[in-house]
Amino acid sequence: MSTHTEFTQTEVPDPGANDVYATSVADEQASEGAHVFNAAGGDWNDLVDEATSLGEERIVVNMGPQHPSTHGVLRLILEIDGETVTEARAGIGYLHTGIEKNMEYRTWVQGVTFCTRMDYLTPMFQEAAYCLAIEKLLGITDDIPERANVIRVLMMEMTRISSHLICLGTGGMEMGATTVMTVAFRERERLLRVIEMVTGLRMNNAYIRPGGVAQDLPPGCIDALREMVPEVRRGLGELEALLNENPILKGRTVDVGVLNLAGCMALGITGPVLRSTGLPHDLRKLDPYCGYETYDFEVKTRTSQDAYGRLRIRIDEMYESLKIIEQATDRLQASEGEHASVMVADKKIAWPAQLALGSDGLGNSLDHIREIMGTSMESLIHHFKLVTEGFRVPAGQAYVGIESPKGELGCHVVSDGGTRPYRAHFRDPSFNNLQAVAAMCEGSQIADVIVAVASIDPVMGGVDR
Amino acid sequence: MSDGDKNAKGDVVADTTTDQSSGLTSHEVELAQDRTPAEPEVVGVRHGMFGATAGADTTGYGGLVRPILVAGASERPYGGYFDEIADNLERGLVGGTASYAEAVDRVVVDRGEMTIHVRREHLVAVARVLRDDASLRFEIVTGVSGVHYPNRSGEELHAVYHFLSITHGGRRIRVEVSCPDDDRHIPSIVSVYPANDWHERETWDMFGIEFDGHPALTRILMPDDWPGHPQRKDYPLGGIPVEYKGATVPPPDQRRSYN
């Protein structure tokens, strides 16, 4: 471990008036000749003795990447003076898996399986953003069946609640409140059970597909939803009773991790952090997609600009999501049994087979297998071509931004007219929002760093991709 | 996207059925037909059906040659709020370092999205007007996405910025800047949009575009001593062949596949 972070700079910025980070140059000059303590292989006591003899309290500490409270493999480089953080920087990249590069070597449909693994707590949102972008490229945005859109909204809102619950649960656990964690995970399980019932998987679902969704709701799903919503609402009440007026929690979160509206705008922060400054910015209202304009819900804001406000916003948003889930359930029940399709009508794009649960697991429905194997050679060829070759997407580019639980999730896809994405780029909200760590933490206590980072709710799978 | 959609919706046809005689999809046929305002631009040629180009053609599809067409420069009116944005940008640039005609190479309206191609030396001036002009007021830039087109000589590397205006009800525009591969420099807009800091570092890391004026342009996702820039098309995907029941499956980038 080196206490002096080094940057290999290719282009030394001109320290003129245009340099927005002029202080960093000043810091370099100030730290010239400063002592660098090397902790590698040495005795920690020697280091302490050496630091004590200098009469200096200022040291640089790496918090992470293996620290349990840094949300996975986030590395925080903190310069501390006693208990006070004087400088904070975030180091990322420890979970970089090259998903975007990999997607360039698979068909458009296979890309869903990759991007769902980016932010693993919000799989539905990456799938939705990616599929909406492909649909924009194909020009079939208006051809998506109504039922598919309602199912998408339903799945996204369930995922939003489960993501917020993780944020609260792990955030609480990091502050020492393990009961918050157990309650949150218990409630999340109710949602995951329904998600598993619909998609077959708890996470990494690959359920939303270009043109619609992978399959219709299974029998009994509406009942499960009707049963789940009041239970989750009760659980949220329990969380609220535990958190809202808890003096310890308020002592830890009120006026911690403060970032005002100007700071949010400068750093491009979106999501609950931005809404905690009082700006009701929500892409579901501002730039609706999947028919969000037809649902009745509110954008929750607070004006405290701190970690406590963000926590309350997340709780309030979960109630709003439950409202949307109820409305979506009503609509799905109304259109049930009408053989309403959940896939676009264009057979050159739509996935040929609906999945069905057989005695040996999930697979192509028996009706479909009977057709392609027994009656229609053309169906077989069509199925084979579409699954192995995929569909071609006209050349061009598209960008779609949607409101993920963490902020604006953007997807920029470029096609060269082939069967695979020429480039797929995801603008992950956590990646952008982590830039606020320095602004939120500098000048505060070390313990507040944990709370401030938890209030951003970063997921490194999405940050590093 | 509200108004812009209506304009371009009709331009895009979902049907990707291949026209047997020319090998063009119907969308490409439509683009190829002489139609205003967007004259299509040929950006490349596609040969055969499969990605593998080494060795003799054993597939029988080698004779299939298709141009890759993308929407070209649009003529006014662009439709929707796009004309207003262009007007305001033109007015906002007056008195600055560059006029609209100097800064903007062309405007492309495609699929309900407006792309302003800006010459790289004037990017910062354009970004400043986009942020500061009250009639434009794009508060948020949602990062920069690099794209590598090895076959477009003189503009191999593209940096694509997406702007969002909350003040004006969720208007979005795209600004695209290109640079040649042997002079990979694009000015940084971090001085205007501090949010772009990490995004530019990522694009440098993945594509090797140097953003001049960035305060600390270092790698962000790859290790500091990593050679090469992984998202470039000349950088291999990597991977090892996998043996399964005696047969060997090559890594994804070496398999014969449709392209």
Interface residues (C-beta under 8 A of the other chain):
Chain A: F7 T8 Q9 T10 E11 P13 D14 N18 D19 V20 Y21 S24 I92 G93 H96 G98 E100 K101 N102 E104 Y105 R106 T107 K136 L137 L138 G139 I140 T141 D142 D143 M265 A266 L267 G268 I269 T270 L279 H281 L283 L286 D287 V344 D346 K348 I349 T388 E389 G390 F391 R392 V393 P394 A395 G396 Q397 A398 Y399 G401 E408 G410 H412 V414 D416 G417 G418 T419 R420 Y422 R423 H425 R427 F431 N432 L434 Q435 D464 R465
Chain B: M1 D5 K9 D11 V12 V13 A14 D15 T16 T17 T18 T25 H27 E28 L31 V43 G44 R46 R66 I68 L69 V70 A71 D110 R111 G112 E113 T115 E139 I140 V141 T142 G143 S145 G146 V147 H148 V160 H162 L164 I166 G169 G170 R172 R174 V190 S191 Y193 P194 A195 N196 D197 W198 H199 E202 E210 D212 G213 H214 P215 A216 L217 T218 R219 I220 L221 M222 P223 D224 P230 Q231 L237 P252 D253 S257 Y258 N259
